[in-house]
Amino acid sequence: MMSDYRKVKPFLKWAGGKGQLLSEIEKYYPFENGKITKYAEPFVGGGAVLFDILSKYSLEEVYISDINAELINAYRIIRDDIDELIEMLSIMQNEYVPMDTKHRKTYYLTKRELFNDLKINGNENINIEKAALMIFLNKTCFNGLYRVNRKGLFNVPMGAYKNPMICDEENLRAVSEKLQNVKIVCDDYRKSEGFIDAKTFVYLDPPYRPITETASFTAYTENLFNDEEQIELARFVDAMHRKGAKVVVSNSDPKNSNTEDDFFDKIYSAHRIKRVEATRMINCNSEARGKIKELLVSNF
């Protein structure tokens, strides 16, 4: 079951990335006895858990999805058109890195505008240039944020990286190899239902419930995930539990700011809830960075 261990890592920096929770999440991996041979991650985002699992195990079937069309396009292009993608990225790297700040800024804004044009007017399905631009912007923008305005336009300013690695060819090729047999879908998490069965491990990492009123960093998905949606997701988990799947869900712990808030304890009362320490990085208020609790809910 163990794969020839080749470490692959996420190719994008992504808000809510699970890199730091991996050591907690991996305790749940149910692949050892060979009964669980499939994996589904319906809110794939940056894919930290996905790439950890693909590095360690060779599974029969893997399913990933996300509603972010640009993100899913990038996954597909890495899987299917890696040579052309690497060619485009290395051109951008060779053009951008030697420039001074003033020229970099002009270059960055031109690429950002082009990305937005492709995002709004381009062919939705596959677009190598859109994927290359998304990776370029992710490696050069402020904090590696993916954020869009109300019109759906990517609006993050340039970051101040001295020597950004725009084309990490080695990792991209490794990722491409690992994605070869992965089913990549641009859709809502509910679409994964047909894939999930008693042989499947499912990891769900929805947009987190905001801990405070102002912390709703959900702007990178264009439709918000409110409490009603969280409740829907909990029902989905119950349905997958009845199918015999093994499920883990992560979310923020409302008790960080209000000890009386039992929202998740109630909606996941049928399952096990573990509170784990995490460090929140993306927050402009440095006071709010630091140790907080997050939830890992499992049905086993």
FIFI-366100 format. One record per residue (C-alpha): residue in three letters; x, y, z. Coordinates in steps of 0.02 Angstrom, whole numbers, padded with zeros to 5 digits, always signed. Layout:
# FIFI-366100
ALAXYZ ...
***
This chain:
# FIFI-366100
MET+00000+00000+00000 MET+00144+00118+00036 SER+00203+00206-00120 ASP+00383+00229-00175 TYR+00401+00378-00060 ARG+00428+00535-00161 LYS+00385+00691-00066 VAL+00274+00807-00166 LYS+00215+00970-00094 PRO+00078+01096-00137 PHE+00119+01201-00290 LEU+00022+01352-00222 LYS+00016+01445-00060 TRP-00168+01441-00009 ALA-00268+01523+00129 GLY-00311+01395+00261 GLY-00175+01279+00196 LYS-00160+01125+00304 GLY+00029+01108+00308 GLN+00039+01136+00494 LEU-00107+01023+00541 LEU-00038+00876+00442 SER+00041+00792+00592 GLU-00131+00788+00674 ILE-00229+00739+00517 GLU-00111+00598+00469 LYS-00153+00509+00632 TYR-00321+00472+00552 TYR-00256+00397+00389 PRO-00345+00228+00377 PHE-00243+00150+00237 GLU-00137+00028+00336 ASN-00248-00126+00332 GLY-00281-00118+00146 LYS-00471-00105+00164 ILE-00476+00079+00120 THR-00411+00098-00058 LYS-00490+00263-00113 TYR-00470+00444-00060 ALA-00585+00594-00088 GLU-00547+00776-00050 PRO-00694+00883-00106 PHE-00625+01052-00046 VAL-00449+01023-00111 GLY-00381+01201-00101 GLY-00191+01196-00096 GLY-00196+01008-00070 ALA-00075+00986+00077 VAL-00166+00829+00137 LEU-00188+00765-00041 PHE-00001+00778-00078 ASP+00046+00702+00088 ILE-00064+00551+00050 LEU-00006+00538-00131 SER+00175+00544-00068 LYS+00147+00401+00054 TYR+00021+00283-00023 SER-00026+00215-00192 LEU-00215+00206-00194 GLU-00334+00132-00321 GLU-00437+00289-00347 VAL-00421+00471-00295 TYR-00551+00609-00318 ILE-00523+00795-00289 SER-00636+00943-00320 ASP-00656+01127-00283 ILE-00776+01263-00341 ASN-00632+01378-00387 ALA-00621+01356-00577 GLU-00447+01435-00589 LEU-00378+01320-00456 ILE-00450+01164-00537 ASN-00387+01220-00707 ALA-00211+01232-00631 TYR-00223+01053-00562 ARG-00281+00988-00731 ILE-00145+01078-00828 ILE-00010+01012-00710 ARG-00077+00837-00738 ASP-00104+00848-00927 ASP+00009+00984-01000 ILE+00159+00993-00886 ASP+00291+01028-01020 GLU+00201+01179-01093 LEU+00164+01244-00918 ILE+00345+01232-00864 GLU+00400+01319-01023 MET+00284+01466-00989 LEU+00332+01479-00806 SER+00518+01476-00840 ILE+00499+01616-00967 MET+00408+01720-00835 GLN+00539+01679-00705 ASN+00681+01729-00821 GLU+00593+01891-00867 TYR+00532+01943-00694 VAL+00671+01899-00572 PRO+00810+02009-00646 MET+00698+02164-00652 ASP+00703+02307-00528 THR+00550+02344-00421 LYS+00477+02474-00538 HIS+00482+02360-00690 ARG+00425+02211-00588 LYS+00272+02308-00537 THR+00224+02349-00716 TYR+00255+02169-00768 TYR+00153+02102-00622 LEU+00004+02215-00658 THR+00007+02167-00842 LYS+00003+01983-00797 ARG-00133+02012-00668 GLU-00240+02100-00797 LEU-00213+01960-00921 PHE-00259+01830-00790 ASN-00420+01922-00750 ASP-00462+01937-00933 LEU-00441+01749-00956 LYS-00537+01718-00794 ILE-00686+01820-00850 ASN-00683+01794-01039 GLY-00574+01642-01069 ASN-00619+01464-01108 GLU-00677+01394-00942 ASN-00619+01217-00967 ILE-00435+01213-01001 ASN-00313+01352-01020 ILE-00126+01327-00999 GLU-00089+01513-00997 LYS-00218+01543-00860 ALA-00136+01408-00753 ALA+00038+01480-00781 LEU-00023+01655-00736 MET-00110+01591-00580 ILE+00051+01508-00519 PHE+00155+01662-00566 LEU+00036+01777-00469 ASN+00032+01659-00321 LYS+00222+01660-00310 THR+00241+01849-00330 CYS+00087+01927-00250 PHE+00074+01992-00073 ASN+00071+01847+00052 GLY+00024+01720-00082 LEU-00157+01767-00057 TYR-00292+01718-00179 ARG-00427+01849-00161 VAL-00556+01917-00281 ASN-00667+02069-00276 ARG-00855+02071-00303 LYS-00834+02066-00490 GLY-00731+01908-00472 LEU-00568+01995-00518 PHE-00406+01944-00433 ASN-00349+02102-00345 VAL-00199+02062-00235 PRO-00052+02183-00250 MET+00127+02130-00287 GLY+00229+02058-00145 ALA+00408+02104-00102 TYR+00498+01939-00131 LYS+00681+01962-00179 ASN+00700+01801-00276 PRO+00535+01710-00297 MET+00538+01530-00360 ILE+00409+01549-00498 CYS+00450+01387-00587 ASP+00489+01247-00464 GLU+00512+01121-00603 GLU+00560+00974-00494 ASN+00407+00985-00382 LEU+00289+01024-00527 ARG+00346+00868-00621 ALA+00329+00762-00464 VAL+00154+00833-00436 SER+00109+00798-00617 GLU+00162+00618-00598 LYS+00062+00594-00438 LEU-00095+00672-00517 GLN-00096+00555-00668 ASN-00236+00443-00603 VAL-00327+00574-00501 LYS-00504+00624-00548 ILE-00507+00815-00546 VAL-00678+00897-00540 CYS-00734+01079-00536 ASP-00891+01069-00431 ASP-00975+01078-00264 TYR-00926+00948-00133 ARG-01094+00859-00152 LYS-01038+00797-00323 SER-00915+00679-00237 GLU-01057+00574-00168 GLY-01057+00456-00317 PHE-00871+00419-00292 ILE-00878+00390-00105 ASP-00911+00214-00039 ALA-00859+00100+00105 LYS-00681+00090+00036 THR-00657+00279+00040 PHE-00567+00396+00159 VAL-00643+00571+00142 TYR-00559+00729+00205 LEU-00669+00885+00206 ASP-00591+01056+00231 PRO-00732+01181+00199 PRO-00713+01369+00213 TYR-00695+01392+00400 ARG-00830+01469+00505 PRO-00765+01642+00552 ILE-00707+01650+00732 THR-00748+01834+00746 GLU-00867+01942+00647 THR-00725+02029+00557 ALA-00621+01875+00520 SER-00726+01811+00378 PHE-00581+01777+00262 THR-00691+01691+00135 ALA-00662+01809-00008 TYR-00563+01681-00107 THR-00721+01585-00144 GLU-00848+01693-00228 ASN-00995+01621-00133 LEU-00994+01622+00054 PHE-01009+01469+00163 ASN-01128+01518+00302 ASP-01196+01421+00452 GLU-01335+01346+00347 GLU-01202+01277+00229 GLN-01103+01208+00377 ILE-01260+01117+00436 GLU-01287+01048+00259 LEU-01109+00985+00260 ALA-01138+00898+00426 ARG-01287+00809+00349 PHE-01177+00758+00203 VAL-01052+00686+00327 ASP-01193+00585+00408 ALA-01244+00519+00237 MET-01065+00469+00194 HIS-01052+00386+00366 ARG-01204+00281+00322 LYS-01115+00229+00161 GLY-00975+00160+00269 ALA-00844+00289+00220 LYS-00715+00350+00344 VAL-00730+00540+00358 VAL-00627+00680+00437 VAL-00682+00863+00437 SER-00580+01013+00493 ASN-00648+01180+00549 SER-00616+01325+00666 ASP-00664+01309+00849 PRO-00795+01441+00896 LYS-00742+01419+01077 ASN-00585+01519+01039 SER-00689+01676+01053 ASN-00846+01615+01142 THR-00836+01468+01261 GLU-01026+01451+01256 ASP-01030+01424+01068 ASP-01074+01241+01040 PHE-01115+01256+00855 PHE-01003+01115+00795 ASP-01023+01009+00951 LYS-01208+01007+00911 ILE-01205+00977+00723 TYR-01071+00842+00738 SER-01137+00766+00900 ALA-01143+00593+00821 HIS-00954+00597+00788 ARG-00790+00619+00879 ILE-00725+00796+00898 LYS-00544+00830+00936 ARG-00478+01004+00974 VAL-00301+01033+00911 GLU-00179+01178+00922 ALA-00147+01275+00763 THR-00060+01438+00720 ARG-00155+01561+00615 MET-00041+01646+00492 ILE-00152+01748+00378 ASN-00207+01891+00485 CYS-00152+02071+00469 ASN-00180+02095+00655 SER-00025+02017+00732 GLU-00117+01996+00899 ALA-00236+01876+00815 ARG-00096+01768+00749 GLY-00033+01635+00865 LYS-00103+01480+00947 ILE-00285+01442+00928 LYS-00386+01283+00930 GLU-00455+01202+00774 LEU-00575+01056+00763 LEU-00549+00887+00685 VAL-00710+00790+00675 SER-00707+00605+00630 ASN-00835+00467+00616 PHE-00712+00333+00674 
***
